[in-house]
Amino acid sequence: MKRKYKKSDLIFDAFNHVLMVIISLATLYPFLHVLFSSFSDSTLLVKHTGIMLRPAGFSTAGYEAVLKNSEVYIGYANTIFYVGVGTLLSTILTVIVAYPLAHPRVKYARFLNMMVVVTMFFAGGMIPLYITIRNLGLLDTRWSVIIPNLLGTYNLIVVKSAYHAVPASLEESARLDGANDFQAFWKIILPNIKATVAVIVLYYGVSNWNSWFSAMLYIQDRSKYPLQLFLREILIGSASKEMGNYSIKAETAFLEEVIKHATTVVATVPILAIYPFVQKYFIKGVMVGAVKE
């Protein structure tokens, strides 16, 4: 049976569709602007004003200037290592730590949860953290980038909420069948929160991909720099002259603007390409536990 729409319903639906189109375009346009600018002719780009709906001319000079630098590829290799190892360890640690915090049989679970939440608002500070890293002998090592960012409090809370959404009867049935704590966790609980785990992997992956501040503080060896730190040097440096170990020389000073847009695309596209593969888990994983039955 077809639903009969009132005039007010049609107006409301039309308004919602128009509003969503406007919001979508407003969200998408900054990415398109950067993409079009990166392929634009540098002279025409500087002269261009207003909304950009296509490249101003066409040139790949910005990408050539960025990609001819060997340190960019070193940065890619290091970033892939940081993302791979960091995301794997962070995900494992998060699902393990969140499990006892969500379990009603754990003594002082409420106190431990409160201590976890406190860390979201209060931290020891940059200098104490630097001293700790130095005393542990982690300075100028790749672990100085991975370990300080190993566990995210927000991600921990999301996973803990996902555990709460799993019916307690499933674990009780497993224990009646002779399963121990690890077996109940591995075979019953964890498979039921795989959507949330996928979202956490995405969160940690994006965070590790964009991370540069820890490397700037703790790493001196340029061969261990992540991609974002190299690209940061390009963005804040002058593209019309040599920048440290770079030999990026623009034919004109206008090329600097194109290079900045090209570096943004180079750093953004890889992580955007991964998102469609985990999109189906995203909403389900974040919303799990929001509704109690």
C-alpha positions, 0 to 999 in steps of 0.5 A: 500500500502506497503511503499518501503524503501530505503537502506539509510532508512533501515540503518538509522532505524537499527542504531536508533534501535541499539542506543535505545537498547544501551541507554535502557540497559545503563539505566536499568543496574544500577537498575539490578546491585543493585538488583543482588547485594542485593541478592548476598553473601556478600563475593562473592560480595566484590570479584566480579569485572566487569559487574554483570549479575546475583547475586554472589551466593545467600543470603537474609542476606541484606534484613533480616538485614534491615527488622528486624529493627522495625524502618524501618516499622515506616518509611514506615508508616510515608512516606505513610502519607507524600506521601498521605497527601502531594501529595493530598494537593500539587495537589489541591493547584497547580491546584487552583493557576495555574488557575487564573495565566493562565486566561486572565481576571485576573488583573496583571496576567503577574506580578504574573507569573513573581513573580512565576518564580523568586522563581525558581531561588532565595530563602530566604535560609535555615536559614530564612526558619528554623526560619519561621518554628520555629516561626510558631510552626511547629518544630518536627511536621509532617507538617514541612515536608509537608508545605515547599514542598507544592507547586512546581514552575515547576509543577505550570508552567506545569499545567498553560500550560495545562490550556492554551491548553484548548480551550477558547471557552469551557469556554465561552460556559459554561458561556453562559449556566449560569456556574459560575467560579467554575462550569466552572473550575470544570466541563469543565477545570479540566476534560480536563487536567486530564492527566497533573494532573496525571503527577503532582501527580506522580511528587509530589508523587516521591518527597515526597517519596524521601524527607528526608532533611526537616525531618532531619532539623525540626524533632527530634522525631524518631517516625516521621522520614520518611523511607528515613531518616532511610535508610540514617542512614543505608547507611552512618553507619557501618553495622558491629556494632550497629548504634544508635538505630539499632541492625544490626550486620553483621557476617562479615564486607562484609555484609555492602555492601549487606545491602546498596544495599538492602536498596536501593531496599527497598526504590525504589521498591514501587514507581517504582511499581506505575509508570506503572499505570500512564505511559499512562498519562505521555507523554501526560501530560507533552507535553500538551500545547507544540503545539499551534493551 
